[in-house]
Amino acid sequence: MDRTQLLLLGLPLFLLCSDLVNLFAPPPPPPPKPHHPHHPHHHKPKPPPYTPETLEIPSQQASGLGGIGFGSTVNINFCTSCSYKGNALTIKKMLETAFPGIDVILANYPPPLPKRLLAKVVPVVQFGALGILVAGEQLFPMLGMTPPPWYYSLRANRFGSIASIWLLGNMVQSFLQSSGAFEVYCNGELVFSKLKEGRFPGEIELKELIGTTLAKSSVTGNSWA
């Protein structure tokens, strides 16, 4: 047996013997614990008790406003069919916070009378067109008329025609019922008009306008007193 064969045979035997020694050897002793002569039992220090601090926030009346809104009324007349209700509620909360005691009233601003009358006619025309489309073959002979060509073209695509008449009627009615208004009155005085300005009022802008009007009203009331 040459040297190479002895090396190849002895190396696995050496590894096997070392594994057996490590397997049956006793475990090493645990490391000694640190000794504290003055503190035999070491405890974690307890954190100091937490006392929540209350922040004192001055009320609105304690500030410079001082109840200037008491006895005053702000009317916000807006277009309900234009989805302006969210803007009106936001401004209402802002004014009630800025001027404690103020009464903010929300109401619908109706469109002009001709548009309101036409808006009432649209559903009648809408349901009449649907009735003719569905039962035109019986209605036209009862009236002594021959169904016109456009009736047959609409009847060929009945469901599409019904959907078009319904959607078109709703769009026309929504347009006639909308006024596009967002008018703000303070004690009966118009302070902002969307119909004139073509835009919504800013919160800071409206707060200044209402504050100026209330201050002017208070000065006028004191002069009369």
C-alpha positions, 0 to 999 in steps of 0.5 A: 500500500503506497503513501497515497492510499494510506492518506486516503484511508487515514483521513476519513478514519481521523475525521470519524474519530474526531466526531466520536470524541466531540460526541461523547465529550462532556459539555463545557461549563456555563459562563459565570454570571456577573456578581454585583455585591451591592445589588444581588438581584438586578432589576430593570429600573421602572420607568416613571409614571406617565402623566398625560398633559392636557393642552388648553386650547382657547375657545373661539369666544376668548379670541378676537371674534368675541361672539360677533355672530350672535343674532346674525344670519347667513343665507347660502342659496345654491343649486341643488341639482348641480351637486353644490351641497358639499361646498355649501356644507363645508362653508357652513361649518367654516362660518359656524366655527369662525363666527360663534352663534351665527345662523347659517341657512342653506336653501335651493336657488331655483332656475328662472320660471321658463326653465322650470316650466320646460323642466315639467314638460320634459318628462311628459314628452319623454314618456310619450315618446317611449309609449309611441315606440313601444305601442306605435303599431296600435296607436297610429291606426287608432289615430287614423295615421300610417306609421311614419318611416322614422318609427320603423327605423327606431323600432328596428333598434328598440332597446337602443332607442329606449335607452337614448330617449331616457338618457336624453330626457334626463340630461335635458331635464337636469339642465333645465333644473340647474341654476348654477347659483351659489349666492351668499347673503349676510343679514339680507345683504348679498356678499358673494354671487357665483352668477356674477363672479363665475366661480366659488368663493374662497374660504378666507375670502368669504370669511373676510366678507362676512366679518366686514359685513358683521362689523358694519352691522354692529357699528350701525346697530351701536350708532342707532343705540 
